[in-house]
Amino acid sequence: MKMLTQEETKRICDKVMSYAQADECRVQISGSRQGNIRYARNSVSTAGLVENTQLTVSVAFGKRQGTASINEFDDKSLEKAVRRAEDVARLAPENPEFMPAIKQQEYKATSTFNAATAAIDPEYRAEVAAASINACRKQGLVAAGFFVDKTGFETIANSNGVFGHQAYSDLDFTITTRTEDGRGSGWATRAASDARLFSAREASEVAIEKALRSVEAKALEPGRYTVILEPAATSEIIGRMFGAFDARQADEGRSFLSKKGGGNRLGEKLFDEQVNVWADPWNTEVPVLPWDSASMLARRRTDVIKGGQIASLDYTRYWAAKQGQQAFGRHGNMIMAGGGKSTEELIASTKKGVLVTRTWYIRMVDPQSLLLTGLTRDGTFYIENGKIKHPIKNFRFNESPVSMLNNIEELGKPVVIGGDEVRFQMLIPPMKVRDFNFTSLSDAV
């Protein structure tokens, strides 16, 4: 795939808008090259490269909207896409929540592109798989993993003079290791925007150690325990909470941030004072595009939770206008403050507790309290007197991130968590939490 430059996409956007006869026109061009390698049972099963470039044009006649997408960029195809979008708009019913195209925005560039990551090739991917597989074979373990790298660009423009263009690159890696008899399982995940910060061998060693230590798991009675949640385990739980910071849901009484009698809980203290969360597109560890692709609004650094208080809510343009608020681009990352300790140091300071490597199969039980249910997996251990005493069988839990973030004993050093299972790119710490509610046992490893 040819990575289109800013000058090339600007010419294309201008051409598209020159064809438009509608009241307004919005254009988005996105291109990506995504490579991957997958392995299972210590053998590579698939590897590939997917390339695509797409243009989407959206037009409006009054409150009637139409959209069309193409992946051909000659003048005839561009004009055909505009005409198709206009035909759709003329036939569409009026959108009662229609918002006109935004005015010009200031987009301050973020560090989403890294040359080392963009240079990843088939040989690099093969070396990732080989390093992981060989490390597992030496220990008599079976490895399954998936590595994916992505390089691309995004361009946005509209008929009010808005224009933005930026390239990006990133990588994600997950590794599961099992003993031959299936009684022990370990897992690790890594995400990075800079390939120089990634080591497949390091991640695999973490999963290997967990697999070897998780054999002969013992049953521990369900109940409430002090728990050390590794960042990957935490992300699956609190990621769902961050997705519930929508102002409209809160104002309409449909979320945990709804206030009895009407309104929302902005400014209320709902969490432990140690909880500080913000979004920052310019953070160099979890950088994101400086705009929200859906609305084209510029992103900004925003406090989400400060000292345990709800510091901000997410507003769509429609709901912001209705409520007399200002809308900004929705967040692309979440960053949570922590301490300086590693997971191992948190374990060393724990008299009795449970270490959770990973949570999965999480489902909502009650949106009003954000009560979730899910399972632990791939390495759950009992801690006694500052040391891992033995592996334990997995649990089902019923817990709310609201309660969890009120029961914090200590926070560790934040690490990057990404991937398809997480709603946002995150920089979050391991957590030591008291009274975590395990409701039943699970025999799965």
C-alpha positions as CSV (number, residue, x, y, z in Angstrom):
1,M,0.0,0.0,0.0
2,K,1.2,3.4,-0.9
3,M,1.0,5.7,2.2
4,L,-0.6,8.8,0.9
5,T,1.0,12.1,1.9
6,Q,-0.8,15.1,3.4
7,E,-0.5,16.9,0.1
8,E,-2.0,13.9,-1.8
9,T,-5.0,13.5,0.5
10,K,-5.6,17.3,0.5
11,R,-5.9,17.2,-3.3
12,I,-8.3,14.3,-3.1
13,C,-10.5,15.9,-0.4
14,D,-10.6,19.2,-2.4
15,K,-11.6,17.3,-5.5
16,V,-14.4,15.5,-3.7
17,M,-15.8,18.6,-2.2
18,S,-15.6,20.4,-5.6
19,Y,-18.1,17.8,-6.9
20,A,-20.5,18.2,-4.1
21,Q,-23.8,20.0,-4.7
22,A,-25.2,19.4,-1.2
23,D,-25.4,22.0,1.7
24,E,-22.3,20.4,3.2
25,C,-19.7,17.7,2.6
26,R,-17.4,15.7,4.9
27,V,-14.6,13.4,3.8
28,Q,-12.5,10.8,5.6
29,I,-9.6,8.9,4.0
30,S,-8.0,6.0,5.8
31,G,-5.3,3.7,4.8
32,S,-3.5,0.9,6.6
33,R,-1.0,-2.0,6.2
34,Q,-1.6,-4.7,8.8
35,G,0.8,-7.6,9.2
36,N,0.3,-10.6,11.4
37,I,1.7,-14.0,12.4
38,R,-0.2,-16.6,14.4
39,Y,1.1,-19.8,15.9
40,A,-0.4,-22.7,17.9
41,R,1.0,-25.9,19.3
42,N,4.6,-24.6,18.8
43,S,4.1,-24.1,15.0
44,V,3.2,-21.1,12.9
45,S,-0.3,-21.6,11.5
46,T,-1.0,-18.4,9.5
47,A,0.8,-15.2,8.5
48,G,-0.4,-12.4,6.3
49,L,-0.5,-8.8,5.3
50,V,-3.7,-6.9,4.7
51,E,-3.6,-3.5,2.9
52,N,-6.5,-1.2,2.3
53,T,-7.3,2.4,1.5
54,Q,-10.8,3.8,1.7
55,L,-12.6,7.1,1.2
56,T,-15.9,7.9,2.9
57,V,-17.9,10.9,1.8
58,S,-20.9,12.2,3.8
59,V,-23.2,15.0,2.5
60,A,-26.3,16.7,3.9
61,F,-29.3,18.6,2.4
62,G,-30.7,20.3,5.5
63,K,-31.1,17.5,8.1
64,R,-31.0,14.7,5.5
65,Q,-27.8,12.8,5.3
66,G,-26.2,10.3,2.9
67,T,-22.9,8.4,3.0
68,A,-20.9,6.5,0.4
69,S,-17.5,4.7,0.5
70,I,-15.0,3.7,-2.2
71,N,-11.5,2.5,-2.6
72,E,-10.8,3.9,-6.0
73,F,-9.4,7.4,-6.4
74,D,-9.7,8.4,-10.0
75,D,-11.8,11.4,-10.7
76,K,-14.7,9.5,-12.2
77,S,-14.9,7.2,-9.1
78,L,-14.7,10.2,-6.7
79,E,-17.5,12.0,-8.5
80,K,-19.6,8.8,-8.6
81,A,-19.3,8.4,-4.8
82,V,-20.4,12.0,-4.2
83,R,-23.4,11.5,-6.4
84,R,-24.3,8.3,-4.7
85,A,-24.1,10.0,-1.3
86,E,-26.3,12.8,-2.5
87,D,-28.9,10.4,-3.9
88,V,-29.0,8.6,-0.5
89,A,-29.4,12.0,1.3
90,R,-32.3,13.1,-0.8
91,L,-34.1,9.8,0.0
92,A,-33.2,9.8,3.7
93,P,-35.7,11.0,6.4
94,E,-34.6,14.0,8.4
95,N,-32.4,13.3,11.4
96,P,-33.8,15.1,14.4
97,E,-30.4,15.1,16.1
98,F,-28.5,16.3,13.1
99,M,-25.6,18.6,13.8
100,P,-24.0,20.6,11.0
101,A,-20.4,20.2,10.0
102,I,-18.0,21.6,12.5
103,K,-15.9,24.8,12.0
104,Q,-12.2,24.7,11.6
105,Q,-10.2,23.0,14.4
106,E,-6.7,23.3,15.6
107,Y,-5.1,19.8,15.6
108,K,-1.8,19.6,17.5
109,A,0.2,16.7,16.1
110,T,0.7,13.6,18.4
111,S,3.5,11.0,18.3
112,T,1.5,8.2,16.8
113,F,4.0,7.3,14.1
114,N,7.2,5.4,14.8
115,A,9.6,4.5,12.0
116,A,10.9,1.3,13.8
117,T,7.3,-0.1,14.0
118,A,6.5,1.0,10.5
119,A,9.6,-1.0,9.3
120,I,8.4,-4.3,10.6
121,D,8.5,-6.9,7.9
122,P,7.9,-10.7,7.5
123,E,11.3,-11.5,8.8
124,Y,10.7,-9.6,12.0
125,R,7.3,-11.3,12.5
126,A,9.0,-14.7,12.0
127,E,11.6,-13.8,14.6
128,V,8.8,-12.9,17.1
129,A,7.2,-16.3,16.6
130,A,10.6,-18.2,16.7
131,A,11.7,-16.5,19.9
132,S,8.4,-17.4,21.7
133,I,8.1,-20.9,20.4
134,N,11.8,-21.8,21.1
135,A,11.6,-20.5,24.6
136,C,8.5,-22.6,25.3
137,R,9.9,-25.7,23.7
138,K,13.0,-25.6,26.0
139,Q,10.6,-25.8,29.0
140,G,8.5,-28.6,27.5
141,L,5.5,-26.2,27.1
142,V,3.1,-25.6,24.2
143,A,2.8,-22.1,22.9
144,A,0.0,-20.2,21.1
145,G,0.4,-16.6,20.2
146,F,-0.6,-13.8,17.9
147,F,1.4,-10.8,16.8
148,V,0.0,-7.9,14.8
149,D,1.6,-4.7,13.6
150,K,-0.2,-1.9,11.9
151,T,0.9,1.2,10.0
152,G,-1.5,3.7,8.4
153,F,-2.8,7.2,8.1
154,E,-6.0,9.1,8.5
155,T,-7.3,12.2,6.8
156,I,-10.4,14.2,7.7
157,A,-11.8,17.3,5.9
158,N,-15.1,19.1,5.5
159,S,-16.6,22.0,3.5
160,N,-16.0,24.4,6.3
161,G,-12.3,24.2,5.9
162,V,-11.5,21.5,8.4
163,F,-8.5,19.4,7.5
164,G,-6.3,17.0,9.4
165,H,-3.8,14.3,8.3
166,Q,-1.6,12.1,10.4
167,A,0.2,8.7,10.2
168,Y,0.3,6.1,12.9
169,S,1.8,2.8,13.8
170,D,1.5,0.3,16.6
171,L,1.9,-3.4,17.6
172,D,0.1,-5.9,19.9
173,F,1.2,-9.3,21.1
174,T,-0.5,-12.0,23.1
175,I,1.0,-15.4,24.2
176,T,-0.6,-18.3,25.9
177,T,1.6,-21.2,27.2
178,R,0.3,-24.6,28.4
179,T,1.8,-27.6,29.9
180,E,1.6,-30.7,27.7
181,D,-1.1,-32.3,30.0
182,G,-3.1,-29.0,30.0
183,R,-3.0,-28.6,33.8
184,G,-0.9,-25.4,33.8
185,S,-1.5,-22.3,31.8
186,G,0.2,-18.9,31.5
187,W,-0.5,-15.7,29.5
188,A,1.0,-12.3,28.8
189,T,0.2,-9.4,26.6
190,R,2.2,-6.5,25.3
191,A,1.4,-3.3,23.3
192,A,3.7,-0.6,22.1
193,S,3.9,2.2,19.6
194,D,7.7,1.8,19.4
195,A,8.9,-1.6,18.3
196,R,12.2,-1.0,20.1
197,L,10.4,-1.3,23.4
198,F,9.0,-4.7,22.6
199,S,10.5,-8.1,23.3
200,A,8.7,-11.3,22.4
201,R,11.2,-13.3,24.5
202,E,10.5,-11.2,27.6
203,A,6.7,-11.5,27.3
204,S,7.0,-15.3,26.6
205,E,9.2,-15.8,29.7
206,V,6.4,-14.2,31.8
207,A,3.8,-16.6,30.4
208,I,6.2,-19.6,30.8
209,E,6.8,-18.9,34.4
210,K,3.1,-18.7,35.1
211,A,2.4,-21.9,33.2
212,L,5.0,-23.8,35.2
213,R,3.8,-22.4,38.5
214,S,0.1,-23.0,37.9
215,V,0.3,-26.8,37.8
216,E,-1.5,-28.7,40.6
217,A,-3.9,-25.9,41.4
218,K,-5.7,-26.2,44.7
219,A,-9.3,-25.2,45.4
220,L,-9.7,-22.1,47.6
221,E,-13.1,-21.4,49.2
222,P,-15.0,-18.6,47.3
223,G,-15.4,-15.4,49.3
224,R,-14.0,-11.9,49.6
225,Y,-10.2,-11.7,49.4
226,T,-7.4,-9.1,49.1
227,V,-6.5,-9.3,45.5
228,I,-3.6,-8.2,43.4
229,L,-4.9,-7.5,39.9
230,E,-2.3,-7.4,37.2
231,P,-2.9,-4.5,34.7
232,A,-4.3,-6.8,32.0
233,A,-6.9,-8.1,34.6
234,T,-7.7,-4.6,35.7
235,S,-8.1,-3.2,32.2
236,E,-10.9,-5.6,31.3
237,I,-12.9,-4.5,34.4
238,I,-12.3,-0.7,34.5
239,G,-12.4,-0.4,30.7
240,R,-16.1,-1.1,30.8
241,M,-16.5,1.6,33.4
242,F,-14.8,4.2,31.2
243,G,-17.2,3.4,28.4
244,A,-20.0,4.4,30.8
245,F,-18.9,8.1,31.2
246,D,-21.4,9.2,28.5
247,A,-23.3,12.4,29.7
248,R,-26.5,11.6,27.9
249,Q,-26.8,8.1,29.5
250,A,-26.2,9.7,32.9
251,D,-28.6,12.6,32.4
252,E,-31.3,10.2,31.2
253,G,-31.0,7.9,34.2
254,R,-29.3,5.0,32.3
255,S,-25.9,4.7,34.0
256,F,-24.1,4.5,37.3
257,L,-23.4,8.2,37.0
258,S,-27.1,9.1,37.0
259,K,-28.4,11.1,40.0
260,K,-31.6,10.1,41.7
261,G,-34.3,12.6,40.8
262,G,-32.5,13.6,37.6
263,G,-29.1,14.9,36.4
264,N,-25.7,13.4,36.7
265,R,-23.0,12.9,39.4
266,L,-20.4,15.2,37.9
267,G,-18.2,16.5,40.8
268,E,-19.2,13.8,43.2
269,K,-16.6,11.7,45.0
270,L,-17.3,8.1,44.0
271,F,-13.9,6.5,44.4
272,D,-10.9,6.3,46.7
273,E,-8.7,9.5,46.7
274,Q,-5.9,7.5,45.1
275,V,-7.9,7.2,41.9
276,N,-6.7,9.8,39.3
277,V,-7.5,9.2,35.7
278,W,-7.1,11.4,32.7
279,A,-7.0,11.3,28.9
280,D,-4.0,12.8,27.0
281,P,-3.5,12.3,23.2
282,W,0.0,13.7,23.5
283,N,1.2,11.0,26.0
284,T,4.2,9.4,24.4
285,E,3.5,5.9,25.7
286,V,-0.1,5.7,24.5
287,P,-0.4,8.4,21.8
288,V,-3.6,8.7,19.8
289,L,-4.8,10.9,16.9
290,P,-5.4,14.5,17.9
291,W,-9.0,14.3,16.7
292,D,-12.1,12.1,17.3
293,S,-12.7,10.5,13.9
294,A,-16.5,10.3,14.3
295,S,-17.0,14.0,15.1
296,M,-13.8,15.5,13.7
297,L,-13.6,17.5,17.0
298,A,-10.1,18.1,18.4
299,R,-9.1,16.1,21.4
300,R,-7.7,17.7,24.5
301,R,-6.0,16.6,27.8
302,T,-8.9,16.0,30.1
303,D,-9.2,14.9,33.8
304,V,-11.7,12.1,34.0
305,I,-11.4,11.3,37.7
306,K,-9.5,13.5,40.1
307,G,-8.9,12.6,43.7
308,G,-11.8,10.1,43.4
309,Q,-14.2,12.8,42.1
310,I,-15.9,12.6,38.7
311,A,-14.1,15.4,36.9
312,S,-15.7,15.2,33.4
313,L,-18.3,13.4,31.2
314,D,-18.3,12.7,27.5
315,Y,-20.7,14.9,25.4
316,T,-21.8,14.4,21.9
317,R,-22.2,17.6,19.9
318,Y,-26.0,17.2,20.0
319,W,-26.2,16.5,23.7
320,A,-23.8,19.3,24.5
321,A,-25.9,21.8,22.6
322,K,-29.0,20.6,24.3
323,Q,-27.5,20.8,27.8
324,G,-25.5,24.0,27.3
325,Q,-22.2,22.3,27.4
326,Q,-19.1,22.3,25.2
327,A,-18.2,19.1,23.2
328,F,-14.7,18.0,22.6
329,G,-13.3,15.0,20.8
330,R,-13.9,11.7,22.6
331,H,-10.9,10.2,24.4
332,G,-8.7,7.6,22.6
333,N,-6.7,6.7,25.7
334,M,-7.0,6.5,29.5
335,I,-4.1,7.0,31.9
336,M,-4.3,6.1,35.5
337,A,-1.9,7.3,38.1
338,G,-0.1,4.7,40.2
339,G,3.0,4.3,42.4
340,G,6.5,3.0,41.8
341,K,6.1,-0.6,42.9
342,S,6.1,-3.6,40.5
343,T,3.6,-6.4,40.8
344,E,6.3,-8.5,42.6
345,E,6.7,-5.7,45.2
346,L,3.0,-5.6,45.8
347,I,3.0,-9.3,46.4
348,A,5.9,-9.0,48.9
349,S,3.8,-6.6,51.0
350,T,0.7,-8.8,51.1
351,K,0.1,-11.1,54.1
352,K,-2.7,-13.1,52.5
353,G,-4.3,-12.7,49.1
354,V,-4.9,-13.8,45.6
355,L,-2.9,-12.8,42.5
356,V,-4.9,-12.6,39.3
357,T,-3.1,-12.7,35.9
358,R,-6.1,-12.1,33.7
359,T,-9.9,-11.7,33.6
360,W,-12.1,-12.7,30.8
361,Y,-15.7,-13.5,29.6
362,I,-16.9,-10.4,31.4
363,R,-20.6,-9.6,31.2
364,M,-22.7,-6.8,32.6
365,V,-25.1,-7.7,35.4
366,D,-26.5,-4.3,36.4
367,P,-25.7,-1.1,34.5
368,Q,-26.9,1.1,37.4
369,S,-24.2,-0.2,39.7
370,L,-21.8,-1.4,37.0
371,L,-21.9,-4.9,38.5
372,L,-19.9,-7.2,36.3
373,T,-19.4,-11.0,36.3
374,G,-16.5,-12.8,34.8
375,L,-13.7,-15.4,35.3
376,T,-10.0,-15.5,36.1
377,R,-7.7,-17.6,33.9
378,D,-4.1,-18.4,32.9
379,G,-2.5,-18.1,36.3
380,T,-4.3,-17.5,39.6
381,F,-2.2,-17.9,42.8
382,Y,-2.6,-17.8,46.5
383,I,-0.3,-15.4,48.4
384,E,0.9,-15.9,52.0
385,N,3.4,-13.8,53.9
386,G,4.6,-11.9,50.9
387,K,5.2,-15.0,48.6
388,I,3.2,-17.0,46.1
389,K,2.5,-20.1,48.1
390,H,0.7,-22.2,45.4
391,P,-1.6,-22.0,42.4
392,I,-5.3,-22.1,42.9
393,K,-8.3,-23.0,40.8
394,N,-9.9,-20.1,38.9
395,F,-12.9,-18.2,40.2
396,R,-16.0,-16.6,38.9
397,F,-16.4,-13.1,40.4
398,N,-19.2,-10.7,40.8
399,E,-17.7,-7.2,41.2
400,S,-18.2,-3.6,40.3
401,P,-15.3,-1.4,39.3
402,V,-16.9,1.3,41.4
403,S,-16.6,-0.8,44.5
404,M,-13.2,-2.1,43.5
405,L,-11.9,1.5,43.1
406,N,-13.2,2.3,46.6
407,N,-11.2,-0.6,48.1
408,I,-7.7,0.2,46.9
409,E,-4.9,-0.6,49.3
410,E,-2.0,0.2,47.0
411,L,-1.3,1.0,43.3
412,G,1.8,-0.2,41.4
413,K,3.7,1.2,38.5
414,P,1.5,1.8,35.4
415,V,2.1,-0.2,32.2
416,V,0.7,0.0,28.6
417,I,-2.2,-2.2,27.9
418,G,-3.8,-2.3,24.4
419,G,-5.5,-4.8,22.0
420,D,-8.9,-5.6,20.7
421,E,-10.3,-6.6,24.1
422,V,-9.7,-3.2,25.6
423,R,-12.0,-0.3,24.8
424,F,-9.1,2.3,25.0
425,Q,-5.4,2.3,24.8
426,M,-4.5,2.3,28.5
427,L,-1.6,3.1,30.8
428,I,-2.7,1.6,34.1
429,P,-1.1,0.2,37.3
430,P,-1.4,-3.2,39.0
431,M,-3.7,-2.8,42.0
432,K,-4.0,-4.3,45.4
433,V,-7.7,-4.3,46.3
434,R,-9.4,-5.6,49.4
435,D,-12.7,-7.5,49.6
436,F,-12.8,-8.6,46.0
437,N,-15.9,-10.9,45.6
438,F,-15.2,-14.4,44.3
439,T,-18.5,-16.2,44.1
440,S,-17.7,-19.7,42.8
441,L,-14.9,-22.0,41.5
442,S,-14.1,-22.8,37.8
443,D,-12.3,-26.0,36.8
444,A,-10.9,-24.4,33.6
445,V,-7.2,-23.4,33.6
